[in-house]
Amino acid sequence: MSEQDKKGDEGLKEYADGWMTERKGTDAPGFLKLAIPVIGLGCTAYLVMQMYGDVSHGTRGPLVQQFNAATRTNPALMYGIALLALVYVAIVAVFAFRKPHED
């Protein structure tokens, strides 16, 4: 390996036996950092909004209402799961927006 190659590799960090490389000290782009809470909050909102199913749909709405009457969805459990999802999204967002550090 030449001296030039050795100098060029000093600023690179390899992962997965060289399949992925990145420059040391680089950070993820802002739109990727923003995508984490947006997608997480969207998924959590969908979970809460669809907790009882698609009861307002024209053709399958009555069937979903009959299914809900027979199975009795537990709202406390669903809101608890949504709360856990929000906590998870908050933790991941904190890690995403934190400054990068070298290992």
MMTF fields as JSON, N, C-alpha, C and O atoms, coordinates in Angstrom:
{
  "mmtfVersion": "1.0.0",
  "mmtfProducer": "UNKNOWN",
  "numBonds": 411,
  "numAtoms": 412,
  "numGroups": 103,
  "numChains": 1,
  "numModels": 1,
  "chainsPerModel": [1],
  "groupsPerChain": [103],
  "chainIdList": ["A"],
  "bondAtomList": [4, 2, 8, 6, 12, 10, 16, 14, 20, 18, 24, 22, 28, 26, 32, 30, 36, 34, 40, 38, 44, 42, 48, 46, 52, 50, 56, 54, 60, 58, 64, 62, 68, 66, 72, 70, 76, 74, 80, 78, 84, 82, 88, 86, 92, 90, 96, 94, 100, 98, 104, 102, 108, 106, 112, 110, 116, 114, 120, 118, 124, 122, 128, 126, 132, 130, 136, 134, 140, 138, 144, 142, 148, 146, 152, 150, 156, 154, 160, 158, 164, 162, 168, 166, 172, 170, 176, 174, 180, 178, 184, 182, 188, 186, 192, 190, 196, 194, 200, 198, 204, 202, 208, 206, 212, 210, 216, 214, 220, 218, 224, 222, 228, 226, 232, 230, 236, 234, 240, 238, 244, 242, 248, 246, 252, 250, 256, 254, 260, 258, 264, 262, 268, 266, 272, 270, 276, 274, 280, 278, 284, 282, 288, 286, 292, 290, 296, 294, 300, 298, 304, 302, 308, 306, 312, 310, 316, 314, 320, 318, 324, 322, 328, 326, 332, 330, 336, 334, 340, 338, 344, 342, 348, 346, 352, 350, 356, 354, 360, 358, 364, 362, 368, 366, 372, 370, 376, 374, 380, 378, 384, 382, 388, 386, 392, 390, 396, 394, 400, 398, 404, 402, 408, 406],
  "bondOrderList": [1, 1, 1, 1, 1, 1, 1, 1, 1, 1, 1, 1, 1, 1, 1, 1, 1, 1, 1, 1, 1, 1, 1, 1, 1, 1, 1, 1, 1, 1, 1, 1, 1, 1, 1, 1, 1, 1, 1, 1, 1, 1, 1, 1, 1, 1, 1, 1, 1, 1, 1, 1, 1, 1, 1, 1, 1, 1, 1, 1, 1, 1, 1, 1, 1, 1, 1, 1, 1, 1, 1, 1, 1, 1, 1, 1, 1, 1, 1, 1, 1, 1, 1, 1, 1, 1, 1, 1, 1, 1, 1, 1, 1, 1, 1, 1, 1, 1, 1, 1, 1, 1],
  "groupList": [{"groupName": "MET", "atomNameList": ["N", "CA", "C", "O"], "elementList": ["N", "C", "C", "O"], "formalChargeList": [0, 0, 0, 0], "bondAtomList": [1, 0, 2, 1, 3, 2], "bondOrderList": [1, 1, 2], "singleLetterCode": "M", "chemCompType": "L-PEPTIDE LINKING"}, {"groupName": "SER", "atomNameList": ["N", "CA", "C", "O"], "elementList": ["N", "C", "C", "O"], "formalChargeList": [0, 0, 0, 0], "bondAtomList": [1, 0, 2, 1, 3, 2], "bondOrderList": [1, 1, 2], "singleLetterCode": "S", "chemCompType": "L-PEPTIDE LINKING"}, {"groupName": "GLU", "atomNameList": ["N", "CA", "C", "O"], "elementList": ["N", "C", "C", "O"], "formalChargeList": [0, 0, 0, 0], "bondAtomList": [1, 0, 2, 1, 3, 2], "bondOrderList": [1, 1, 2], "singleLetterCode": "E", "chemCompType": "L-PEPTIDE LINKING"}, {"groupName": "GLN", "atomNameList": ["N", "CA", "C", "O"], "elementList": ["N", "C", "C", "O"], "formalChargeList": [0, 0, 0, 0], "bondAtomList": [1, 0, 2, 1, 3, 2], "bondOrderList": [1, 1, 2], "singleLetterCode": "Q", "chemCompType": "L-PEPTIDE LINKING"}, {"groupName": "ASP", "atomNameList": ["N", "CA", "C", "O"], "elementList": ["N", "C", "C", "O"], "formalChargeList": [0, 0, 0, 0], "bondAtomList": [1, 0, 2, 1, 3, 2], "bondOrderList": [1, 1, 2], "singleLetterCode": "D", "chemCompType": "L-PEPTIDE LINKING"}, {"groupName": "LYS", "atomNameList": ["N", "CA", "C", "O"], "elementList": ["N", "C", "C", "O"], "formalChargeList": [0, 0, 0, 0], "bondAtomList": [1, 0, 2, 1, 3, 2], "bondOrderList": [1, 1, 2], "singleLetterCode": "K", "chemCompType": "L-PEPTIDE LINKING"}, {"groupName": "GLY", "atomNameList": ["N", "CA", "C", "O"], "elementList": ["N", "C", "C", "O"], "formalChargeList": [0, 0, 0, 0], "bondAtomList": [1, 0, 2, 1, 3, 2], "bondOrderList": [1, 1, 2], "singleLetterCode": "G", "chemCompType": "PEPTIDE LINKING"}, {"groupName": "LEU", "atomNameList": ["N", "CA", "C", "O"], "elementList": ["N", "C", "C", "O"], "formalChargeList": [0, 0, 0, 0], "bondAtomList": [1, 0, 2, 1, 3, 2], "bondOrderList": [1, 1, 2], "singleLetterCode": "L", "chemCompType": "L-PEPTIDE LINKING"}, {"groupName": "TYR", "atomNameList": ["N", "CA", "C", "O"], "elementList": ["N", "C", "C", "O"], "formalChargeList": [0, 0, 0, 0], "bondAtomList": [1, 0, 2, 1, 3, 2], "bondOrderList": [1, 1, 2], "singleLetterCode": "Y", "chemCompType": "L-PEPTIDE LINKING"}, {"groupName": "ALA", "atomNameList": ["N", "CA", "C", "O"], "elementList": ["N", "C", "C", "O"], "formalChargeList": [0, 0, 0, 0], "bondAtomList": [1, 0, 2, 1, 3, 2], "bondOrderList": [1, 1, 2], "singleLetterCode": "A", "chemCompType": "L-PEPTIDE LINKING"}, {"groupName": "TRP", "atomNameList": ["N", "CA", "C", "O"], "elementList": ["N", "C", "C", "O"], "formalChargeList": [0, 0, 0, 0], "bondAtomList": [1, 0, 2, 1, 3, 2], "bondOrderList": [1, 1, 2], "singleLetterCode": "W", "chemCompType": "L-PEPTIDE LINKING"}, {"groupName": "THR", "atomNameList": ["N", "CA", "C", "O"], "elementList": ["N", "C", "C", "O"], "formalChargeList": [0, 0, 0, 0], "bondAtomList": [1, 0, 2, 1, 3, 2], "bondOrderList": [1, 1, 2], "singleLetterCode": "T", "chemCompType": "L-PEPTIDE LINKING"}, {"groupName": "ARG", "atomNameList": ["N", "CA", "C", "O"], "elementList": ["N", "C", "C", "O"], "formalChargeList": [0, 0, 0, 0], "bondAtomList": [1, 0, 2, 1, 3, 2], "bondOrderList": [1, 1, 2], "singleLetterCode": "R", "chemCompType": "L-PEPTIDE LINKING"}, {"groupName": "PRO", "atomNameList": ["N", "CA", "C", "O"], "elementList": ["N", "C", "C", "O"], "formalChargeList": [0, 0, 0, 0], "bondAtomList": [1, 0, 2, 1, 3, 2], "bondOrderList": [1, 1, 2], "singleLetterCode": "P", "chemCompType": "L-PEPTIDE LINKING"}, {"groupName": "PHE", "atomNameList": ["N", "CA", "C", "O"], "elementList": ["N", "C", "C", "O"], "formalChargeList": [0, 0, 0, 0], "bondAtomList": [1, 0, 2, 1, 3, 2], "bondOrderList": [1, 1, 2], "singleLetterCode": "F", "chemCompType": "L-PEPTIDE LINKING"}, {"groupName": "ILE", "atomNameList": ["N", "CA", "C", "O"], "elementList": ["N", "C", "C", "O"], "formalChargeList": [0, 0, 0, 0], "bondAtomList": [1, 0, 2, 1, 3, 2], "bondOrderList": [1, 1, 2], "singleLetterCode": "I", "chemCompType": "L-PEPTIDE LINKING"}, {"groupName": "VAL", "atomNameList": ["N", "CA", "C", "O"], "elementList": ["N", "C", "C", "O"], "formalChargeList": [0, 0, 0, 0], "bondAtomList": [1, 0, 2, 1, 3, 2], "bondOrderList": [1, 1, 2], "singleLetterCode": "V", "chemCompType": "L-PEPTIDE LINKING"}, {"groupName": "CYS", "atomNameList": ["N", "CA", "C", "O"], "elementList": ["N", "C", "C", "O"], "formalChargeList": [0, 0, 0, 0], "bondAtomList": [1, 0, 2, 1, 3, 2], "bondOrderList": [1, 1, 2], "singleLetterCode": "C", "chemCompType": "L-PEPTIDE LINKING"}, {"groupName": "HIS", "atomNameList": ["N", "CA", "C", "O"], "elementList": ["N", "C", "C", "O"], "formalChargeList": [0, 0, 0, 0], "bondAtomList": [1, 0, 2, 1, 3, 2], "bondOrderList": [1, 1, 2], "singleLetterCode": "H", "chemCompType": "L-PEPTIDE LINKING"}, {"groupName": "ASN", "atomNameList": ["N", "CA", "C", "O"], "elementList": ["N", "C", "C", "O"], "formalChargeList": [0, 0, 0, 0], "bondAtomList": [1, 0, 2, 1, 3, 2], "bondOrderList": [1, 1, 2], "singleLetterCode": "N", "chemCompType": "L-PEPTIDE LINKING"}],
  "groupTypeList": [0, 1, 2, 3, 4, 5, 5, 6, 4, 2, 6, 7, 5, 2, 8, 9, 4, 6, 10, 0, 11, 2, 12, 5, 6, 11, 4, 9, 13, 6, 14, 7, 5, 7, 9, 15, 13, 16, 15, 6, 7, 6, 17, 11, 9, 8, 7, 16, 0, 3, 0, 8, 6, 4, 16, 1, 18, 6, 11, 12, 6, 13, 7, 16, 3, 3, 14, 19, 9, 9, 11, 12, 11, 19, 13, 9, 7, 0, 8, 6, 15, 9, 7, 7, 9, 7, 16, 8, 16, 9, 15, 16, 9, 16, 14, 9, 14, 12, 5, 13, 18, 2, 4],
  "groupIdList": [1, 2, 3, 4, 5, 6, 7, 8, 9, 10, 11, 12, 13, 14, 15, 16, 17, 18, 19, 20, 21, 22, 23, 24, 25, 26, 27, 28, 29, 30, 31, 32, 33, 34, 35, 36, 37, 38, 39, 40, 41, 42, 43, 44, 45, 46, 47, 48, 49, 50, 51, 52, 53, 54, 55, 56, 57, 58, 59, 60, 61, 62, 63, 64, 65, 66, 67, 68, 69, 70, 71, 72, 73, 74, 75, 76, 77, 78, 79, 80, 81, 82, 83, 84, 85, 86, 87, 88, 89, 90, 91, 92, 93, 94, 95, 96, 97, 98, 99, 100, 101, 102, 103],
  "secStructList": [7, 7, 2, 2, 2, 2, 2, 2, 4, 4, 4, 3, 3, 3, 3, 4, 4, 4, 6, 3, 3, 3, 3, 6, 6, 7, 7, 7, 7, 2, 2, 2, 2, 2, 2, 2, 2, 2, 2, 2, 2, 2, 2, 2, 2, 2, 2, 2, 2, 6, 6, 6, 7, 7, 6, 6, 7, 6, 6, 6, 2, 2, 2, 2, 2, 2, 2, 2, 2, 2, 2, 7, 7, 7, 2, 2, 2, 2, 2, 2, 2, 2, 2, 2, 2, 2, 2, 2, 2, 2, 2, 2, 2, 2, 2, 2, 2, 1, 7, 7, 7, 7, 7],
  "xCoordList": [0.852, 0.0, 0.894, 1.872, 0.58, 1.412, 1.157, 0.201, 2.028, 1.907, 0.635, 0.019, 0.242, -0.972, -2.216, -3.126, -2.256, -3.398, -3.496, -4.596, -2.376, -2.394, -2.92, -3.656, -2.554, -3.038, -4.531, -5.243, -5.014, -6.424, -7.332, -8.488, -6.822, -7.63, -7.716, -8.505, -6.921, -6.94, -8.282, -8.686, -8.97, -10.234, -11.444, -12.572, -11.245, -12.367, -12.531, -11.566, -13.768, -14.097, -14.905, -15.872, -14.52, -15.199, -16.086, -15.764, -17.207, -18.129, -18.375, -18.236, -18.732, -19.135, -18.059, -18.351, -16.832, -15.704, -15.539, -15.222, -15.749, -15.524, -16.723, -16.611, -17.863, -19.049, -19.584, -20.16, -19.394, -19.831, -18.646, -17.924, -18.444, -17.4, -17.995, -18.938, -17.43, -17.836, -16.644, -15.68, -16.721, -15.672, -15.877, -17.008, -14.796, -14.885, -15.397, -14.996, -16.287, -16.827, -18.003, -18.499, -18.476, -19.635, -20.913, -20.943, -21.949, -23.236, -24.294, -24.101, -25.404, -26.5, -27.13, -27.14, -27.657, -28.315, -29.539, -30.168, -29.855, -30.968, -32.311, -33.133, -32.548, -33.849, -34.017, -35.139, -32.919, -33.03, -33.303, -34.053, -32.685, -32.952, -34.406, -35.04, -34.922, -36.303, -37.291, -38.403, -36.885, -37.777, -38.08, -39.159, -37.151, -37.353, -38.565, -39.455, -38.648, -39.852, -41.12, -42.207, -41.0, -42.204, -42.829, -44.04, -42.012, -42.528, -43.032, -44.087, -42.286, -42.7, -44.009, -44.877, -44.158, -45.404, -46.562, -47.691, -46.295, -47.336, -47.826, -49.026, -46.894, -47.28, -48.07, -49.041, -47.662, -48.391, -49.787, -50.753, -49.899, -51.214, -52.108, -53.302, -51.545, -52.331, -52.828, -53.958, -51.974, -52.366, -53.566, -54.495, -53.551, -54.654, -55.903, -57.01, -55.729, -56.89, -57.579, -58.795, -56.816, -57.386, -57.569, -57.625, -57.662, -57.79, -59.038, -58.997, -60.108, -61.359, -61.602, -62.655, -60.667, -60.836, -61.474, -61.667, -61.792, -62.358, -63.88, -64.537, -64.433, -65.875, -66.691, -67.898, -66.066, -66.827, -66.812, -67.353, -66.209, -66.162, -67.552, -68.302, -67.884, -69.228, -69.591, -70.701, -68.684, -69.051, -68.597, -69.346, -67.408, -66.945, -67.139, -66.851, -67.624, -67.848, -68.759, -68.415, -69.932, -70.814, -70.164, -70.391, -69.359, -68.679, -67.648, -67.496, -66.947, -65.96, -66.664, -66.164, -67.803, -68.558, -69.037, -69.004, -69.479, -69.886, -68.692, -68.814, -67.55, -66.343, -65.931, -65.556, -65.999, -65.661, -66.608, -66.188, -67.89, -68.863, -68.595, -68.807, -68.132, -67.876, -66.56, -66.459, -65.564, -64.238, -63.913, -63.039, -64.568, -64.374, -62.917, -62.169, -62.528, -61.182, -60.957, -61.838, -59.767, -59.421, -58.716, -57.548, -59.401, -58.776, -57.574, -56.61, -57.616, -56.49, -55.216, -54.133, -55.344, -54.188, -53.656, -52.444, -54.551, -54.125, -53.461, -52.462, -54.016, -53.38, -52.045, -51.115, -51.939, -50.666, -49.608, -48.453, -49.998, -49.071, -48.678, -47.517, -49.628, -49.318, -48.362, -47.473, -48.535, -47.627, -46.221, -45.239, -46.118, -44.805, -44.167, -42.957, -44.976, -44.458, -43.949, -42.915, -44.666, -44.212, -42.91, -42.033, -42.777, -41.531, -40.388, -39.293, -40.635, -39.609, -39.206, -38.019, -40.182, -39.892, -39.071, -38.141, -39.403, -38.656, -37.21, -36.295, -36.991, -35.637, -34.826, -33.675, -35.406, -34.694, -34.412, -33.348, -35.341, -35.129, -33.996, -33.213, -33.899, -32.794, -31.465, -30.52, -31.377, -30.143, -29.854, -28.692, -30.888, -30.683, -30.177, -29.33, -30.683, -30.311, -29.075, -28.607, -28.558, -27.359, -26.148, -26.136, -25.14, -23.896, -23.225, -23.248, -22.621, -21.91, -20.622, -19.986, -20.262, -19.009, -18.262, -18.874, -16.975, -16.133, -15.99, -15.842, -16.037, -15.901, -14.455, -14.149],
  "yCoordList": [-1.173, 0.0, 1.229, 1.283, 2.188, 3.382, 4.327, 4.161, 5.309, 6.288, 7.127, 7.5, 7.423, 8.202, 7.437, 8.028, 6.125, 5.318, 5.266, 5.297, 5.188, 5.15, 6.457, 6.444, 7.58, 8.868, 9.023, 9.589, 8.539, 8.66, 7.816, 8.176, 6.695, 5.801, 6.248, 5.692, 7.239, 7.664, 8.269, 8.145, 8.907, 9.549, 8.68, 9.153, 7.405, 6.512, 5.486, 5.065, 5.103, 4.082, 3.009, 3.32, 1.752, 0.656, -0.123, -0.299, -0.579, -1.438, -2.681, -2.64, -3.77, -5.004, -5.466, -5.747, -5.544, -6.019, -5.242, -5.827, -3.938, -3.096, -2.898, -2.208, -3.476, -3.288, -1.868, -1.344, -1.244, 0.139, 0.944, 0.499, 2.115, 3.018, 4.403, 4.787, 5.144, 6.524, 7.316, 6.756, 8.606, 9.476, 9.659, 9.763, 9.695, 9.888, 11.285, 12.255, 11.377, 12.673, 13.151, 14.252, 12.355, 12.788, 12.497, 11.651, 13.198, 13.052, 12.732, 12.988, 12.176, 11.866, 13.158, 14.158, 13.158, 14.365, 14.749, 13.903, 16.027, 16.534, 15.932, 15.686, 15.688, 15.126, 13.702, 13.283, 12.953, 11.619, 11.692, 10.884, 12.671, 12.861, 13.269, 12.825, 14.106, 14.548, 13.433, 13.401, 12.526, 11.439, 10.491, 9.9, 10.343, 9.407, 9.791, 8.957, 11.02, 11.325, 11.453, 11.131, 11.92, 12.069, 10.699, 10.528, 9.738, 8.398, 7.739, 7.105, 7.885, 7.282, 7.849, 7.104, 9.174, 9.788, 9.435, 9.264, 9.326, 8.911, 7.494, 7.223, 6.6, 5.211, 5.141, 4.391, 5.918, 5.918, 6.516, 6.012, 7.582, 8.169, 7.193, 7.099, 6.471, 5.474, 4.379, 3.908, 3.981, 2.954, 3.409, 2.633, 4.658, 5.172, 5.388, 5.058, 5.943, 6.235, 4.961, 4.949, 3.909, 2.655, 1.624, 0.423, 2.094, 1.193, 0.315, -0.863, 0.857, 0.097, -0.405, -0.983, -0.202, -0.662, 0.404, 1.543, 0.018, 0.933, 0.877, 0.358, 1.423, 1.318, 2.253, 2.058, 3.258, 4.204, 3.845, 4.592, 2.728, 2.318, 1.876, 1.283, 2.165, 1.897, 0.42, 0.058, -0.449, -1.86, -2.731, -3.6, -2.516, -3.403, -2.822, -3.497, -1.581, -0.943, -1.726, -1.912, -2.2, -2.985, -4.294, -4.728, -4.915, -6.147, -5.859, -6.641, -4.752, -4.381, -4.054, -4.399, -3.403, -3.109, -4.39, -4.494, -5.357, -6.648, -7.362, -7.954, -7.305, -7.926, -7.242, -7.917, -5.917, -5.181, -5.526, -5.634, -5.701, -6.059, -7.462, -7.718, -8.358, -9.727, -9.864, -10.686, -9.075, -9.259, -8.241, -8.5, -7.12, -6.077, -5.647, -6.185, -4.697, -4.142, -3.426, -2.718, -3.613, -2.996, -1.661, -1.657, -0.53, 0.757, 1.066, 1.679, 0.651, 0.929, 0.244, 0.827, -0.979, -1.696, -1.008, -0.861, -0.588, 0.055, 1.406, 1.741, 2.185, 3.461, 3.229, 4.019, 2.164, 1.816, 1.46, 1.866, 0.706, 0.358, 1.612, 1.764, 2.511, 3.771, 4.618, 5.269, 4.616, 5.347, 4.758, 5.5, 3.433, 2.796, 3.146, 3.357, 3.206, 3.585, 5.026, 5.319, 5.927, 7.315, 7.427, 8.211, 6.654, 6.654, 6.152, 6.714, 5.103, 4.57, 5.606, 5.781, 6.285, 7.31, 8.438, 8.945, 8.832, 9.898, 9.482, 10.281, 8.247, 7.766, 7.709, 8.144, 7.183, 7.088, 8.484, 8.709, 9.421, 10.791, 11.466, 12.211, 11.218, 11.786, 11.258, 12.03, 9.971, 9.402, 9.95, 10.153, 10.188, 10.682, 12.116, 12.463, 12.953, 14.364, 14.667, 15.805, 13.663, 13.858, 14.008, 13.489, 14.712, 14.883, 13.53, 12.711, 13.284, 12.016, 11.994, 13.025, 10.809, 10.668, 9.464, 8.523, 9.495, 8.404, 7.336, 7.645, 6.095, 4.982, 4.647, 3.737],
  "zCoordList": [0.0, 0.0, 0.0, 0.746, -0.802, -0.913, 0.264, 1.022, 0.391, 1.474, 1.323, 2.321, 0.089, -0.177, 0.286, 0.867, 0.029, 0.456, 1.971, 2.522, 2.638, 4.097, 4.675, 5.662, 4.077, 4.558, 4.29, 5.119, 3.166, 2.82, 3.695, 3.92, 4.192, 5.016, 6.47, 7.235, 6.867, 8.262, 8.658, 9.815, 7.75, 8.059, 7.822, 7.958, 7.466, 7.18, 8.291, 8.927, 8.501, 9.491, 8.778, 8.082, 8.943, 8.248, 9.216, 10.391, 8.68, 9.404, 8.569, 7.347, 9.198, 8.51, 7.536, 6.374, 8.001, 7.197, 5.896, 4.861, 5.942, 4.779, 3.88, 2.867, 4.207, 3.364, 3.473, 2.52, 4.634, 4.822, 5.328, 6.22, 4.769, 5.234, 5.416, 4.724, 6.358, 6.564, 7.06, 7.582, 6.892, 7.405, 8.9, 9.375, 9.62, 11.069, 11.36, 10.717, 12.334, 12.736, 11.92, 12.157, 10.955, 10.169, 10.932, 11.826, 10.572, 11.233, 10.185, 8.997, 10.63, 9.717, 9.21, 9.928, 7.983, 7.451, 8.288, 8.924, 8.273, 9.076, 8.724, 9.606, 7.421, 7.045, 7.573, 7.857, 7.709, 8.293, 9.789, 10.336, 10.443, 11.867, 12.094, 13.051, 11.22, 11.35, 11.01, 11.537, 10.133, 9.728, 10.891, 10.94, 11.814, 12.929, 13.775, 13.942, 14.323, 15.111, 14.274, 14.754, 13.029, 12.199, 11.914, 12.051, 11.522, 11.24, 12.518, 12.515, 13.605, 14.879, 15.391, 15.846, 15.32, 15.772, 14.844, 15.303, 13.553, 12.61, 12.885, 12.837, 13.172, 13.491, 14.785, 14.88, 15.786, 17.053, 16.877, 17.45, 16.091, 15.833, 15.087, 15.374, 14.137, 13.399, 14.346, 14.223, 15.289, 16.258, 17.083, 17.307, 17.534, 18.352, 17.499, 17.926, 16.289, 15.449, 14.944, 14.751, 14.735, 14.246, 15.359, 15.097, 16.589, 17.729, 17.617, 17.971, 17.144, 17.019, 15.613, 15.341, 14.725, 13.353, 12.485, 12.909, 11.279, 10.285, 10.354, 9.452, 11.448, 11.678, 10.794, 10.65, 10.202, 9.382, 7.902, 7.086, 7.541, 6.131, 5.684, 6.459, 4.446, 3.927, 3.89, 4.279, 3.432, 3.267, 4.438, 4.883, 4.933, 6.012, 7.407, 8.395, 7.511, 8.801, 9.729, 10.896, 9.247, 10.127, 10.602, 11.731, 9.74, 10.158, 11.241, 12.18, 11.115, 12.129, 13.44, 14.511, 13.373, 14.593, 15.268, 16.494, 14.485, 15.066, 15.696, 16.768, 15.034, 15.579, 16.887, 17.845, 16.93, 18.154, 19.287, 20.439, 18.968, 20.007, 20.556, 21.741, 19.702, 20.141, 20.906, 21.817, 20.551, 21.159, 22.242, 23.069, 22.265, 23.271, 23.392, 24.208, 22.595, 22.634, 23.955, 24.444, 24.533, 25.798, 25.528, 25.138, 25.729, 25.426, 26.323, 25.864, 27.589, 28.489, 27.995, 28.052, 27.515, 26.989, 25.734, 25.573, 24.852, 23.613, 23.877, 23.241, 24.816, 25.151, 25.856, 25.689, 26.637, 27.266, 26.233, 26.358, 25.216, 24.132, 23.36, 22.98, 23.123, 22.438, 23.277, 22.729, 24.586, 25.464, 25.403, 25.353, 25.408, 25.261, 23.919, 23.838, 22.878, 21.562, 21.572, 20.973, 22.245, 22.342, 23.121, 22.756, 24.185, 24.953, 24.083, 24.111, 23.314, 22.421, 21.368, 21.091, 20.788, 19.779, 20.401, 19.773, 21.62, 22.285, 22.541, 22.338, 22.984, 23.249, 21.96, 21.936, 20.898, 19.622, 19.064, 18.487, 19.226, 18.746, 19.508, 18.917, 20.807, 21.59, 21.064, 20.9, 20.8, 20.245, 18.845, 18.49, 18.055, 16.688, 16.676, 15.854, 17.574, 17.569, 18.417, 18.452, 19.09, 19.889, 18.977, 17.861, 19.451, 18.687, 18.523, 19.442, 17.349, 17.164, 17.99, 18.21, 18.435, 19.167, 18.613, 18.108, 18.707, 18.207, 19.296, 20.478, 18.87, 19.822, 20.056, 20.827]
}
